[in-house]
Amino acid sequence: MKKVYLDHAATTPVDPRVLEAMLPYFTDSFGNPSSIHSVGLEARTAVAEARIKVASLIGAGTEEIIFTSGGTEADNLAIKGVAQANAHKGKHIVTTRIEHHAVEESCRYLERQGFRVTVVGVDLDGLVDPEDIERAITPDTILISVMHANNEVGTIQPVAEIGRIARARGVYFHTDAVQTVGHIPVNVNDLRVDLLAISAHKLYGPKGVGVLYIRKGTRIDPFMHGGGQERGLRASTENVPGIVGLGRAAEIAQAEMDAESKHATHLRDKLISGLLERIPQVRLNGHPTQRLPNNVNISVASIEGESLAVSLDLEGIAASTGSACSSEAMEPSHVLTAMGVPAELARGSVRFSLGKHNTEAEIDRVIEVFPRIVGRLRAVSPLWTGKS
Ligand SMILES: *Cc1c(COP(=O)(O)O)cnc(C)c1O
């Protein structure tokens, strides 16, 4: 049985064209970009070309692209680096209750270091109100961090509006755009962000490589010290094959984004209406329209999300409960909790995240299989009383 993979928010397969671009940089062109000889030059050129492709995808200058080991490192560098470099101006940070753990835990760490963090809530659709962000700003606020689109429920935040506020108030603005770059248009100037995190493996590139966009003139300290790579902001010999892969993935995304987004939106809407029609007492989590083209997150009353995901897996369908990082714990998702979804419903949540290789037939299969699983689990659930 061919697997139906519907967990692209957790990770995506490497596009064969990306792999093909990467391979020579493991063997023939293995040089160190810092070396002065021609072997090094070859690697240096490849990194420079990848930098142009990533910069072009997000409307940045090449000198504003810093390659990292992934989205997590990019978030850490943005938050800790800006906090460190601007602590003399103030020690207050504004963020939200729905951030990825990479942002959440970086802020928590800074709190232990004596910074103050204000955590703004969201509405029932998972939307941040820019006015709440503005109200949270104080004279010693140095950084605002609000993600572009949420990885669990797919809600796309009014980042450009928050960027306008941040700029007017002279506060640096970071966004985790790991779920949006390569999937929907992202332009750092339209969004008015100063720092933006990207991860290659969420856009059909390899794992272990990402980018922090840093607007020219932003005061930021590195936390990796060593050789002067990446303008001194991220020491260590560059992950040349990974960077080349990210560059190629960015190039492909730029060319194919429109078509892919239409494809995903079509399958997404088909899956949403198919499931909502066939299953009683379910709700769609996240904003009904202002959401990622590939995200479907639903809560099923009276069942544990874990049971649903395991049953789906037995049918060859890979989906996720909330976020991959917290699925070990039985705690309801912090995102759904922040949105005010009752704990009982939050625990019964499943996320389907679609990708470019998914087909109509696969979605039909989920629409057929999932209601059957729900019926079976509810039949043995002591919580289920609705006999519809
Ligand atoms: C996956 C993800 C990350 C982490 O990226 P890695 O490259 O796996 O470290 C950060 N933020 C969001 C929103 C993500 O979905």
The ligand as a Gaussian input file, in Angstrom:
#p B3LYP/6-31G(d) Opt

LIG

0 1
 C        9.736000      23.379000      11.546000
 C        9.610000      24.723000      12.170000
 C       10.690000      25.339000      12.831000
 C       11.998000      24.623000      13.051000
 O       12.774000      24.500000      11.903000
 P       13.995000      23.452000      11.904000
 O       14.701000      23.696000      10.625000
 O       13.379000      22.089000      11.989000
 O       14.830000      23.779000      13.101000
 C       10.526000      26.600000      13.341000
 N        9.363000      27.258000      13.200000
 C        8.290000      26.721000      12.584000
 C        7.037000      27.507000      12.454000
 C        8.380000      25.438000      12.049000
 O        7.310000      24.902000      11.451000

